[in-house]
Amino acid sequence: MFKSSLACNSNFNYSITTALLISLTLVACGSSDDDPEPETLPQPVPVTVTPDTGVFLDSAVIGIGYRTETLSGTTDVEGKYQYLAGETVTFFIGGLEFPATAATGIVTPLNIAATDDVTNTAVINMARLLQTLDQDGDPSNGISITQTAIDSAEPVDFSMSTTEFAASAAVQATIENGGQDTAVSELIDTETALEHLSEELEKQDIQMGIIGSWNATDDDNDLLSIIFIDSSTYVIFEVDSDDDYEDSGMEWGTYQRDSETHRVTAVQEFDDNENVGLNDLTTDTGAPELFATVTNEELRITVDDDADGTIDETLNFAALNSSNELGAWIIHDIDGEAYENGLLMFIFYADGTYVQAGVDANEAEEESGMEWGTYSINTDTNRVTVSQTFDGNAEAGLNDFATDSSLGLYLTVVDDVLTLSVDENGDGEIEENLNFIRP
């Protein structure tokens, strides 16, 4: 009967369907005041990334092209460029590209060559090329790259030896068509280029290898200081009263340091400290191996005495205070005449001690060496009073001033030049002025 009733109502399916459609239409089209307004979703706020600013230095390199992963342009009148954190940067002069390096606040040839050694071949080649391309030939006021250089520069290989690099056709064509105010036909010499680069790096407090003045912080000696004067010359001062000064004294010589392994080898020019210092650091098989690194203004020296791959000794050194008269000083001139007789230097320490050292090629060897003692400076007259604790230079050095109070020695520091004015005979007149500069 149920089935029959459905069958007899022919409009049933239509009625249900129609009612359902009407209901849905009413719901969809209803405009009741009680219905909530549709929610407005917040729009995304664009994120603006502000680029960082860095500078490309030998001295400031002006007008050189650069590109990073997202930015490109030309360095401004201060050598500045822009980059985003984490990017690399490639500097270029027309078709001549420098190797890419991490984009940082300061980029130098050291960064590009991935070394801390200013004498690295690629560093030398970059410095010589940039300074030679400088428009006015005076890199001290910035290195300006001309549009002529940009239009004519050719790709070069910075990894070539310095001799091959200087003679290469691409380098010759680049510098001869560099648009300089005064035409050039050869690269600036290596010594001049490195002297300028080193000065600029020092101004920025950029550590160059192990160059610097260092004093041991954890050694049993009374005194142990080492000065890496530049990238090839060093001097060591050591005093140990426990062995009756037998191994005390100084050595002066040349060194080489591998910027990848940090291994140091050395050759002595003058040596009166017996078997201590950097003796025997040769490249011979089985020779002692010494490694030197600088981190956070601290020098760390490790020694493998028997070359078996195991470190036998570690020494830590702190950078010497270099304020006022403190720190290391090396002779520049005497009364304006350049000093060329060998080595003459002072170190003044914050504890009131000093080292005087000299190696005079024109005098007997026994007059060369070091002395260590105490000093004080009269703040009113600048007169220096000294006494010796260890004396390894016979009658040289400040001996006379320690024993004869009538003699006068006066110390002043002006514009980072230390001057010792000497009254040699106690008559109140200055006979000579010795001028010292920082190593």
Phi, psi and chi 1 to 4 in degrees:
 res  aa     phi    psi   chi1   chi2   chi3   chi4
   1 MET       -  -35.9 -175.2  166.2 -172.6      -
   2 PHE   -61.5  -42.8  179.1   72.7      -      -
   3 LYS   -66.1  -40.1 -179.8  178.2  179.5  178.9
   4 SER   -65.8  -38.7  173.1      -      -      -
   5 SER   -63.6  -41.3  173.2      -      -      -
   6 LEU   -63.9  -40.3  -70.3  175.1      -      -
   7 ALA   -65.6  -35.3      -      -      -      -
   8 CYS   -74.8  -20.3  -65.8      -      -      -
   9 ASN   -96.2   92.7 -172.2   -6.6      -      -
  10 SER   -73.2  -18.2   61.3      -      -      -
  11 ASN   -96.1    7.0  -65.4  -36.1      -      -
  12 PHE   -64.6  -51.8  179.7   79.7      -      -
  13 ASN   -61.8  -40.4  -72.2  -22.1      -      -
  14 TYR   -65.0  -40.8  168.8   79.6      -      -
  15 SER   -64.9  -44.2  -60.4      -      -      -
  16 ILE   -64.0  -45.0  -67.4  -63.7      -      -
  17 THR   -64.3  -43.7  -58.7      -      -      -
  18 THR   -63.9  -43.1  -58.9      -      -      -
  19 ALA   -62.3  -40.2      -      -      -      -
  20 LEU   -66.1  -42.9 -177.8   58.8      -      -
  21 LEU   -64.5  -40.1  -70.8  172.8      -      -
  22 ILE   -63.7  -41.4  -67.7  172.7      -      -
  23 SER   -62.4  -45.5  174.3      -      -      -
  24 LEU   -64.7  -37.7  -70.6  173.1      -      -
  25 THR   -64.7  -41.7  -58.5      -      -      -
  26 LEU   -63.7  -42.0  -70.5  174.4      -      -
  27 VAL   -63.5  -43.7  170.1      -      -      -
  28 ALA   -69.3  -34.6      -      -      -      -
  29 CYS  -100.9    0.1  -61.0      -      -      -
  30 GLY   -60.6  147.7      -      -      -      -
  31 SER  -133.4   44.2   57.4      -      -      -
  32 SER   -63.9  140.6  169.2      -      -      -
  33 ASP   -63.5  -17.6  -68.4  -21.3      -      -
  34 ASP   -83.5  -10.3  -65.1  -27.7      -      -
  35 ASP   -73.3  136.9  -68.8  -19.5      -      -
  36 PRO   -70.7  149.3   26.5  -33.8      -      -
  37 GLU   -68.8  143.8  -67.0  -67.6  -30.0      -
  38 PRO   -61.6  138.1   21.6  -33.1      -      -
  39 GLU   -71.5  135.6 -177.5  179.0   -2.0      -
  40 THR   -95.1  118.1  -58.6      -      -      -
  41 LEU   -75.5  142.0  -63.1  176.3      -      -
  42 PRO   -65.8  141.5   23.8  -33.5      -      -
  43 GLN   -84.9  141.5  -62.3  -61.5  -51.5      -
  44 PRO   -63.6  139.7   22.6  -32.5      -      -
  45 VAL   -92.3  123.6  177.7      -      -      -
  46 PRO   -59.6  137.3  -19.1   30.3      -      -
  47 VAL   -92.7  123.5  177.2      -      -      -
  48 THR  -102.8  121.8  -58.6      -      -      -
  49 VAL  -100.1  121.8  179.5      -      -      -
  50 THR   -88.5  123.2  -58.6      -      -      -
  51 PRO   -65.2  151.1  -18.4   31.1      -      -
  52 ASP   -83.0  158.7  -67.8  -39.1      -      -
  53 THR  -115.0  129.5  -61.5      -      -      -
  54 GLY  -123.8  178.7      -      -      -      -
  55 VAL  -138.5  141.7   60.9      -      -      -
  56 PHE  -101.1  118.9 -177.1   26.9      -      -
  57 LEU  -120.5  131.7  -67.4  177.0      -      -
  58 ASP  -106.4  -78.5  177.7  -53.0      -      -
  59 SER   -98.4 -179.4   46.1      -      -      -
  60 ALA   -52.5  125.9      -      -      -      -
  61 VAL   -95.6  112.7 -177.2      -      -      -
  62 ILE  -103.6  131.7  -56.8  162.0      -      -
  63 GLY    84.1   14.0      -      -      -      -
  64 ILE   -91.8  141.9 -167.4  171.0      -      -
  65 GLY   -74.6  153.0      -      -      -      -
  66 TYR  -146.2  155.6   73.0   88.0      -      -
  67 ARG  -151.0  142.0   59.6  173.7  172.7  -91.2
  68 THR  -117.5 -169.4   70.6      -      -      -
  69 GLU   -64.9  -26.3  -74.9   81.6   -9.6      -
  70 THR  -125.5  -15.8   60.8      -      -      -
  71 LEU  -129.6  157.0  -60.9  166.6      -      -
  72 SER  -155.7  161.4   62.8      -      -      -
  73 GLY   165.3 -155.4      -      -      -      -
  74 THR  -130.0  137.5  -57.5      -      -      -
  75 THR   -62.5  145.3   56.9      -      -      -
  76 ASP   -86.4 -167.1   65.6   12.5      -      -
  77 VAL   -68.3   -9.0  -66.4      -      -      -
  78 GLU  -109.7   10.2  -65.3  179.3  -39.6      -
  79 GLY    75.5   19.1      -      -      -      -
  80 LYS   -89.4  149.4  -68.1 -178.8  178.0  179.0
  81 TYR  -139.8  169.3   74.5  101.3      -      -
  82 GLN  -119.5  149.5  -67.6 -169.9  -43.5      -
  83 TYR  -159.2  164.9   66.1   97.4      -      -
  84 LEU  -105.1  148.1  -60.8 -177.9      -      -
  85 ALA   -55.6  134.5      -      -      -      -
  86 GLY    91.7   -4.3      -      -      -      -
  87 GLU   -86.5  166.8  -69.3 -171.4  -42.0      -
  88 THR  -106.7  161.0   59.3      -      -      -
  89 VAL  -132.7  141.2   60.2      -      -      -
  90 THR  -121.1  122.9  -60.7      -      -      -
  91 PHE   -95.4  147.3  -66.5   97.4      -      -
  92 PHE  -152.9  152.5   56.9   90.3      -      -
  93 ILE  -122.0   96.3  -56.6  170.2      -      -
  94 GLY    58.2 -121.9      -      -      -      -
  95 GLY   -85.2    2.7      -      -      -      -
  96 LEU   -97.7  114.7 -172.5  162.8      -      -
  97 GLU  -110.3  139.6  -73.1 -167.0   -2.0      -
  98 PHE   -88.7  149.6  -68.5   74.1      -      -
  99 PRO   -57.4  145.0  -25.7   35.4      -      -
 100 ALA   -67.0  149.2      -      -      -      -
 101 THR  -147.4  166.9 -172.0      -      -      -
 102 ALA   -62.1  134.0      -      -      -      -
 103 ALA   -77.4  119.1      -      -      -      -
 104 THR  -138.3  179.1   58.7      -      -      -
 105 GLY   -62.7  -34.6      -      -      -      -
 106 ILE  -132.6  125.2  -63.9  177.9      -      -
 107 VAL  -116.7  130.4  174.2      -      -      -
 108 THR  -129.5  171.6   73.7      -      -      -
 109 PRO   -56.1  -27.4  -31.9   39.3      -      -
 110 LEU   -63.2  -44.9  -66.3  177.1      -      -
 111 ASN   -61.0  -45.9  -59.0   92.6      -      -
 112 ILE   -64.2  -35.9  -64.8  174.4      -      -
 113 ALA   -86.4   -0.7      -      -      -      -
 114 ALA    54.3   51.5      -      -      -      -
 115 THR  -147.0  161.9 -178.4      -      -      -
 116 ASP  -111.5   12.4   60.9    3.4      -      -
 117 ASP  -102.7  113.8 -177.9    3.0      -      -
 118 VAL   -68.5  -17.4   73.6      -      -      -
 119 THR   -93.8    7.3   63.5      -      -      -
 120 ASN   -56.1  138.7  175.3  -84.5      -      -
 121 THR   -55.4  -46.0  -62.4      -      -      -
 122 ALA   -65.5  -37.7      -      -      -      -
 123 VAL   -61.6  -46.1  171.3      -      -      -
 124 ILE   -59.6  -46.5  -66.4  171.9      -      -
 125 ASN   -61.9  -42.4  -69.7  -21.9      -      -
 126 MET   -64.4  -46.0  -71.3 -177.5 -140.0      -
 127 ALA   -62.7  -43.6      -      -      -      -
 128 ARG   -64.3  -42.2  -66.0  178.8   73.2 -171.1
 129 LEU   -66.7  -48.3  179.7   67.1      -      -
 130 LEU   -61.1  -46.2  -73.9  170.1      -      -
 131 GLN   -67.9  -32.4  -68.1  176.0   37.8      -
 132 THR   -70.4  -32.5  -56.6      -      -      -
 133 LEU   -79.3  -10.0  -73.2  175.2      -      -
 134 ASP   -55.9  130.0  179.3   31.2      -      -
 135 GLN   -58.5  -47.1 -178.5  173.6   -2.6      -
 136 ASP   -95.8    2.3   66.8    1.3      -      -
 137 GLY    74.2   10.7      -      -      -      -
 138 ASP  -124.3   87.7  179.8   11.0      -      -
 139 PRO   -66.2  -13.0   23.1  -33.0      -      -
 140 SER   -65.2  -22.2   66.4      -      -      -
 141 ASN  -104.1   19.5   60.5   13.6      -      -
 142 GLY   106.5  155.3      -      -      -      -
 143 ILE  -108.3  108.7  -65.7  173.7      -      -
 144 SER   -98.6  123.1  -65.2      -      -      -
 145 ILE   -94.0  125.8  -54.1  -59.8      -      -
 146 THR   -84.9  161.8   69.0      -      -      -
 147 GLN   -65.7  -32.0 -174.4   61.6   47.1      -
 148 THR   -61.0  -42.4  -57.2      -      -      -
 149 ALA   -63.9  -41.5      -      -      -      -
 150 ILE   -61.8  -40.1  -66.5  170.5      -      -
 151 ASP   -72.5  -24.2  -66.6  -21.1      -      -
 152 SER  -115.9   -9.4   60.8      -      -      -
 153 ALA   -61.4  142.1      -      -      -      -
 154 GLU  -114.1  152.7  -61.1 -177.1   15.7      -
 155 PRO   -58.7  139.3  -22.9   33.7      -      -
 156 VAL  -130.6  163.7  -58.6      -      -      -
 157 ASP  -111.4  103.7 -179.2    2.2      -      -
 158 PHE   -71.3  -13.8  -70.1  108.8      -      -
 159 SER   -83.1   -6.4   67.2      -      -      -
 160 MET   -65.0  158.0  -61.5  171.6   67.8      -
 161 SER   -60.0  156.8   72.9      -      -      -
 162 THR   -61.0  -35.0   55.3      -      -      -
 163 THR   -68.3  -47.5  -58.7      -      -      -
 164 GLU   -64.1  -39.2  -68.0  173.5  -30.2      -
 165 PHE   -61.9  -47.6 -176.4   81.3      -      -
 166 ALA   -63.0  -31.4      -      -      -      -
 167 ALA   -91.2   -8.1      -      -      -      -
 168 SER   -66.7  145.6   73.2      -      -      -
 169 ALA   -61.6  -36.9      -      -      -      -
 170 ALA   -66.6  -41.8      -      -      -      -
 171 VAL   -66.2  -44.4  169.9      -      -      -
 172 GLN   -59.6  -45.5  -74.9  -66.3  -46.4      -
 173 ALA   -64.6  -38.2      -      -      -      -
 174 THR   -66.3  -46.0  -63.6      -      -      -
 175 ILE   -76.7  -31.4   63.4  174.7      -      -
 176 GLU   -73.0  -20.6  -70.2  174.9    2.1      -
 177 ASN  -115.5   35.1  -61.4  -74.1      -      -
 178 GLY   -87.4   -4.3      -      -      -      -
 179 GLY    71.7   21.6      -      -      -      -
 180 GLN   -67.4  156.5  -58.6   93.6  -33.6      -
 181 ASP   -61.5  -36.4  -66.2  -18.6      -      -
 182 THR  -117.4  123.5  -58.6      -      -      -
 183 ALA   -60.3  142.8      -      -      -      -
 184 VAL  -126.3  156.4  -60.1      -      -      -
 185 SER  -128.7   -2.7   58.7      -      -      -
 186 GLU  -150.0  158.8   60.3 -177.0   18.6      -
 187 LEU   -67.1  150.8  -70.2  172.9      -      -
 188 ILE   -58.6  147.5 -172.1  172.4      -      -
 189 ASP   -70.4  155.7   68.0   87.8      -      -
 190 THR   -59.6  -47.0  -63.5      -      -      -
 191 GLU   -59.2  -45.3 -177.4  177.7   -3.9      -
 192 THR   -65.4  -41.8  -58.8      -      -      -
 193 ALA   -63.5  -43.4      -      -      -      -
 194 LEU   -72.4  -34.1  -70.5 -171.4      -      -
 195 GLU   -61.4  -44.8 -179.1  178.7   -1.3      -
 196 HIS   -65.8  -47.3  170.9   75.2      -      -
 197 LEU   -59.4  -44.6  175.6   60.3      -      -
 198 SER   -61.1  -41.7  -63.4      -      -      -
 199 GLU   -61.4  -42.2  -71.7  175.6   -5.6      -
 200 GLU   -67.0  -39.9  -66.5  -61.0  -39.2      -
 201 LEU   -65.0  -39.4  -65.0  175.0      -      -
 202 GLU   -62.8  -39.3  -71.7  173.8    5.0      -
 203 LYS   -59.8  -32.0  -70.5  177.5 -176.2  177.3
 204 GLN   -92.4    5.7  -58.9  -63.2  -33.4      -
 205 ASP    56.7   38.1  -68.1  -34.5      -      -
 206 ILE   -92.4  122.3  -64.5  173.1      -      -
 207 GLN   -69.7  129.8  179.3   63.9   42.0      -
 208 MET  -108.5   99.6  -65.3  173.6  -73.6      -
 209 GLY    57.1 -124.3      -      -      -      -
 210 ILE  -112.7   12.3   53.6  178.6      -      -
 211 ILE   -58.3  132.4  -65.4  173.2      -      -
 212 GLY   152.0  179.5      -      -      -      -
 213 SER  -113.0  123.9  -57.3      -      -      -
 214 TRP  -131.2  143.9  -48.8   95.2      -      -
 215 ASN  -127.8  133.3 -164.1   46.8      -      -
 216 ALA   -63.4  140.1      -      -      -      -
 217 THR  -109.0  -12.2   57.7      -      -      -
 218 ASP  -140.8   41.0   55.7    0.8      -      -
 219 ASP  -115.6  149.7 -174.7   74.8      -      -
 220 ASP   -78.9  -12.0  -66.0  -27.1      -      -
 221 ASN   -66.4  156.7  -70.9  -30.3      -      -
 222 ASP   -66.3  -35.3  -58.9  -64.7      -      -
 223 LEU  -147.0  133.9  170.3   72.5      -      -
 224 LEU  -149.9  105.9  179.1   57.2      -      -
 225 SER  -127.8  145.7  -64.7      -      -      -
 226 ILE  -134.7  132.4 -177.0  166.6      -      -
 227 ILE  -117.6  116.1  -42.9  -63.0      -      -
 228 PHE   -91.6   95.6  -67.9  102.2      -      -
 229 ILE   -62.7  -42.2  -63.3  173.0      -      -
 230 ASP  -149.3 -157.5   50.8   33.0      -      -
 231 SER   -79.7    2.1   58.0      -      -      -
 232 SER  -142.4   -7.8   62.1      -      -      -
 233 THR  -123.1  139.2  -50.2      -      -      -
 234 TYR  -140.6  163.2   79.6   96.2      -      -
 235 VAL  -146.9  140.0   59.9      -      -      -
 236 ILE  -121.1  139.6  -71.6  178.2      -      -
 237 PHE  -122.9  129.0  -51.9  110.4      -      -
 238 GLU  -143.2  131.5 -174.0  163.7    2.0      -
 239 VAL  -133.9  126.0  176.6      -      -      -
 240 ASP  -135.8  104.0 -173.4   -0.5      -      -
 241 SER   -73.7  -16.4   58.6      -      -      -
 242 ASP   -68.7  -23.6  -71.6  -18.2      -      -
 243 ASP  -110.0   29.7   65.3   -3.0      -      -
 244 ASP    57.3   33.4  -63.7  -34.9      -      -
 245 TYR    65.3   14.8  -60.0  118.5      -      -
 246 GLU   -59.2  -42.5 -179.2  179.1  -11.2      -
 247 ASP  -100.3   12.5  -72.4  -27.8      -      -
 248 SER   -81.7  154.1  -61.4      -      -      -
 249 GLY   141.9 -157.7      -      -      -      -
 250 MET  -134.9  160.7   64.8  168.7  -75.2      -
 251 GLU  -139.7  150.2   69.3 -178.7   52.9      -
 252 TRP  -137.6  131.8  173.1   48.0      -      -
 253 GLY  -169.4 -161.6      -      -      -      -
 254 THR  -115.8  155.0   59.2      -      -      -
 255 TYR  -142.3  159.6   76.3   97.2      -      -
 256 GLN  -129.9  145.8  -69.5 -174.7  -36.1      -
 257 ARG  -134.0  127.1  175.7  174.7  176.3  -92.3
 258 ASP   -77.7  117.2 -172.4  -54.8      -      -
 259 SER   -70.4  -14.0   59.7      -      -      -
 260 GLU   -92.4  -48.3  -65.6 -176.0   -0.1      -
 261 THR   -91.2  -17.0   66.4      -      -      -
 262 HIS    69.7   14.0  -50.1  -53.3      -      -
 263 ARG   -75.0  138.4 -177.1  178.7  175.2 -179.6
 264 VAL  -113.5  131.7  173.9      -      -      -
 265 THR  -118.9  154.2   55.8      -      -      -
 266 ALA  -147.6  154.8      -      -      -      -
 267 VAL  -132.2  132.6  176.2      -      -      -
 268 GLN   -92.1  133.4  -71.6   71.4   42.8      -
 269 GLU   -91.2  -39.6  -62.2  -72.5  -24.2      -
 270 PHE  -138.7  136.1  173.4   83.7      -      -
 271 ASP  -151.3  110.2 -174.9    2.8      -      -
 272 ASP  -127.7   25.2   71.7  -12.3      -      -
 273 ASN  -110.5   29.4   62.1    2.7      -      -
 274 GLU    57.4 -122.1  -60.8  -64.9  -26.4      -
 275 ASN  -102.9   14.0  -64.3  -42.6      -      -
 276 VAL   -97.3 -173.8  -62.4      -      -      -
 277 GLY    80.9 -142.9      -      -      -      -
 278 LEU  -102.7   25.5  -57.1 -170.4      -      -
 279 ASN   -59.2  148.6  -60.5   70.2      -      -
 280 ASP    67.4   13.1  -56.8  -37.1      -      -
 281 LEU   -87.8   74.9  -64.6 -176.4      -      -
 282 THR  -106.2  179.3   68.5      -      -      -
 283 THR   -92.5    6.3   56.9      -      -      -
 284 ASP   -64.6  146.3  -64.0  -19.0      -      -
 285 THR   -60.3  130.5  -58.3      -      -      -
 286 GLY    86.9   -5.7      -      -      -      -
 287 ALA   -70.2  151.2      -      -      -      -
 288 PRO   -54.3  145.8  -22.8   32.8      -      -
 289 GLU  -117.8  127.5  -63.6 -179.3   -3.9      -
 290 LEU  -119.8  136.1 -178.7  146.1      -      -
 291 PHE  -124.7  136.8  -53.8   88.7      -      -
 292 ALA  -133.0  130.4      -      -      -      -
 293 THR  -136.8  155.7   56.6      -      -      -
 294 VAL  -121.0  126.0  173.0      -      -      -
 295 THR  -138.6  128.1  -54.9      -      -      -
 296 ASN    51.2   46.8  -62.9  -33.6      -      -
 297 GLU    62.6   26.1  -62.8 -173.4   -3.3      -
 298 GLU  -124.9  134.6  -68.0 -175.5  -14.6      -
 299 LEU   -95.8  129.6  170.9   69.8      -      -
 300 ARG  -119.3  122.3 -174.1  169.3 -173.7 -104.9
 301 ILE  -113.6  126.9  -69.8  179.3      -      -
 302 THR  -120.2  144.5   55.9      -      -      -
 303 VAL  -128.9  129.4 -176.5      -      -      -
 304 ASP  -106.5   95.0  179.7   -1.8      -      -
 305 ASP   -61.5  -38.9  -74.4  -38.3      -      -
 306 ASP  -110.5   14.2   47.0   11.1      -      -
 307 ALA    54.5   39.6      -      -      -      -
 308 ASP  -103.2    9.0   63.9   -7.0      -      -
 309 GLY    89.1    1.9      -      -      -      -
 310 THR  -114.9  130.1  -58.7      -      -      -
 311 ILE   -74.4  125.6  -63.3  -58.4      -      -
 312 ASP  -100.1  -21.0  -58.7  -60.1      -      -
 313 GLU  -152.7  141.4 -177.2  179.8   13.7      -
 314 THR  -130.3  131.7  -61.5      -      -      -
 315 LEU  -125.4  137.4  -65.9  172.5      -      -
 316 ASN  -115.4  138.9  -64.3  -58.1      -      -
 317 PHE  -128.9  143.4  -65.2   74.5      -      -
 318 ALA  -105.2  149.4      -      -      -      -
 319 ALA   -65.7  137.4      -      -      -      -
 320 LEU   -69.7  142.5  -73.7  176.9      -      -
 321 ASN   -60.5  132.4 -172.7  -29.5      -      -
 322 SER  -126.0   37.6   59.3      -      -      -
 323 SER   -97.1  147.3   59.0      -      -      -
 324 ASN    52.0 -125.6  -60.1  -43.1      -      -
 325 GLU   -84.0  -10.7   86.5  -81.4    1.8      -
 326 LEU   -66.4  151.2  -60.9  179.9      -      -
 327 GLY   101.8 -168.2      -      -      -      -
 328 ALA   -93.8  145.2      -      -      -      -
 329 TRP  -139.0  139.8  -59.4   90.3      -      -
 330 ILE  -125.7  142.5 -168.1  163.9      -      -
 331 ILE   -60.8  139.4 -170.7   69.0      -      -
 332 HIS  -111.9  -49.7 -178.7  -93.1      -      -
 333 ASP  -158.6  162.9   66.1   81.7      -      -
 334 ILE  -120.7  113.5  -60.1  178.0      -      -
 335 ASP    51.5   40.0  -69.6  -33.0      -      -
 336 GLY    86.3   -9.0      -      -      -      -
 337 GLU   -93.1  125.1  -64.5  -68.9  -30.8      -
 338 ALA   -57.2  137.9      -      -      -      -
 339 TYR   -89.4  120.9 -174.6   84.6      -      -
 340 GLU  -131.4   21.2  -61.1  176.4  -13.4      -
 341 ASN   -90.7   -3.3  -68.4  -15.5      -      -
 342 GLY   141.7 -128.3      -      -      -      -
 343 LEU  -116.3  134.7  175.4   73.8      -      -
 344 LEU  -147.1  118.2 -179.9   59.2      -      -
 345 MET  -151.7  162.8   65.9 -176.9  -55.3      -
 346 PHE  -128.8  151.6  -82.2   89.5      -      -
 347 ILE  -129.5  129.3  -56.3  177.8      -      -
 348 PHE  -112.2  125.3  -65.2   99.0      -      -
 349 TYR  -101.7  156.2  -62.3   89.6      -      -
 350 ALA   -67.7  -17.4      -      -      -      -
 351 ASP   -88.2    9.0   64.4   -3.4      -      -
 352 GLY    86.8   14.1      -      -      -      -
 353 THR  -106.4  164.5   61.4      -      -      -
 354 TYR  -144.5  159.3   79.8   95.8      -      -
 355 VAL  -125.0  132.9  162.4      -      -      -
 356 GLN  -117.3  133.0 -174.4  -84.8  -29.0      -
 357 ALA  -137.0  142.7      -      -      -      -
 358 GLY  -153.3  140.6      -      -      -      -
 359 VAL  -129.0  108.8  178.5      -      -      -
 360 ASP  -106.6  113.0 -167.9  -22.3      -      -
 361 ALA   -67.0  -17.6      -      -      -      -
 362 ASN   -96.2   -1.9  -63.5  -32.9      -      -
 363 GLU  -118.6  168.1  -62.3  -69.1  -19.5      -
 364 ALA   -61.7  147.2      -      -      -      -
 365 GLU   -60.5  -30.0 -174.8  170.9  -60.9      -
 366 GLU   -66.7  -16.4   57.9  -95.6   20.9      -
 367 GLU   -83.1  -12.4  -62.4  -67.4  -31.9      -
 368 SER   -89.0  156.2  -62.7      -      -      -
 369 GLY   139.6 -158.1      -      -      -      -
 370 MET  -131.1  159.7   65.3  165.6  -75.1      -
 371 GLU  -135.3  151.6   65.4 -175.1   47.6      -
 372 TRP  -132.4  132.8  176.1   52.6      -      -
 373 GLY  -164.2 -159.9      -      -      -      -
 374 THR  -112.8  157.0   62.3      -      -      -
 375 TYR  -145.8  157.2   80.6   98.7      -      -
 376 SER  -147.1  154.1   61.8      -      -      -
 377 ILE  -123.6  125.1  -56.4  172.8      -      -
 378 ASN   -71.5  116.6 -174.7  -54.0      -      -
 379 THR   -68.7  -18.2   55.8      -      -      -
 380 ASP   -86.4  -39.9  -66.1  -35.5      -      -
 381 THR  -108.5  -11.7   64.9      -      -      -
 382 ASN    67.8   12.8  -64.1  -34.6      -      -
 383 ARG   -75.6  138.4 -175.3  167.6 -177.2  167.3
 384 VAL  -103.3  133.0 -178.7      -      -      -
 385 THR  -113.2  133.3  -57.5      -      -      -
 386 VAL  -132.9  159.0  -62.6      -      -      -
 387 SER  -146.3  148.1   64.9      -      -      -
 388 GLN  -100.0  133.8  -79.5   81.9   40.4      -
 389 THR   -98.1  -41.5  -56.7      -      -      -
 390 PHE  -130.8  133.6  169.1   81.7      -      -
 391 ASP  -132.1  107.0 -172.9    2.5      -      -
 392 GLY  -115.2   17.4      -      -      -      -
 393 ASN  -124.5   27.5   59.0    7.3      -      -
 394 ALA    53.9 -123.3      -      -      -      -
 395 GLU   -90.7    1.6  -60.7  -57.8  -42.1      -
 396 ALA   -81.1 -175.0      -      -      -      -
 397 GLY    74.5 -143.6      -      -      -      -
 398 LEU  -103.2   19.6  -55.6 -174.4      -      -
 399 ASN   -51.4  -50.0  -62.5   67.7      -      -
 400 ASP   -61.0  -35.8  -68.9  -16.8      -      -
 401 PHE   -72.8  -23.8  -61.1   94.9      -      -
 402 ALA   -78.1  -29.0      -      -      -      -
 403 THR  -102.2  -18.5   57.0      -      -      -
 404 ASP  -124.3  103.2 -171.1  -16.9      -      -
 405 SER   -71.1  -10.7   60.2      -      -      -
 406 SER   -77.9  -20.3   69.2      -      -      -
 407 LEU   -77.5  151.2  -54.0 -175.6      -      -
 408 GLY  -120.0  133.6      -      -      -      -
 409 LEU  -132.5  123.6 -177.4   67.3      -      -
 410 TYR  -126.4  136.6  -56.7   87.3      -      -
 411 LEU  -121.1  129.2 -174.8  153.7      -      -
 412 THR  -135.9  152.0   57.1      -      -      -
 413 VAL  -127.0  119.2  177.3      -      -      -
 414 VAL  -135.2  125.2  178.3      -      -      -
 415 ASP    52.7   44.7  -65.6  -26.9      -      -
 416 ASP    61.6   27.9 -136.2   22.3      -      -
 417 VAL  -120.5  123.3  174.3      -      -      -
 418 LEU   -95.9  126.9 -177.2  147.3      -      -
 419 THR  -116.4  127.2  -60.7      -      -      -
 420 LEU  -104.4  114.7  -72.2  177.3      -      -
 421 SER   -98.7  129.7  -59.1      -      -      -
 422 VAL  -116.5  124.8 -177.9      -      -      -
 423 ASP  -101.6   99.4  174.6    5.0      -      -
 424 GLU   -77.7  -21.5  -65.4  178.9  -22.3      -
 425 ASN  -125.3   10.1   51.1   28.2      -      -
 426 GLY    73.3   21.9      -      -      -      -
 427 ASP   -96.6    6.2   62.7   -3.7      -      -
 428 GLY    83.1    2.1      -      -      -      -
 429 GLU  -107.0  140.2  -61.1  -68.6  -29.2      -
 430 ILE   -83.8  119.9  -61.3  -60.1      -      -
 431 GLU   -86.2  -35.0  -83.9   73.1   45.6      -
 432 GLU  -155.2  155.6   64.2  179.8    3.2      -
 433 ASN  -120.9  122.6  -66.3  -73.6      -      -
 434 LEU  -102.0  122.7  -69.9   76.8      -      -
 435 ASN  -107.0  128.3  -63.6  -51.9      -      -
 436 PHE  -119.0  148.3  -64.7   78.3      -      -
 437 ILE  -125.9  167.9   59.9  174.2      -      -
 438 ARG   -67.8  142.8  -60.7  -70.3 -174.2 -176.1
 439 PRO   -60.4      -  -20.9   31.6      -      -
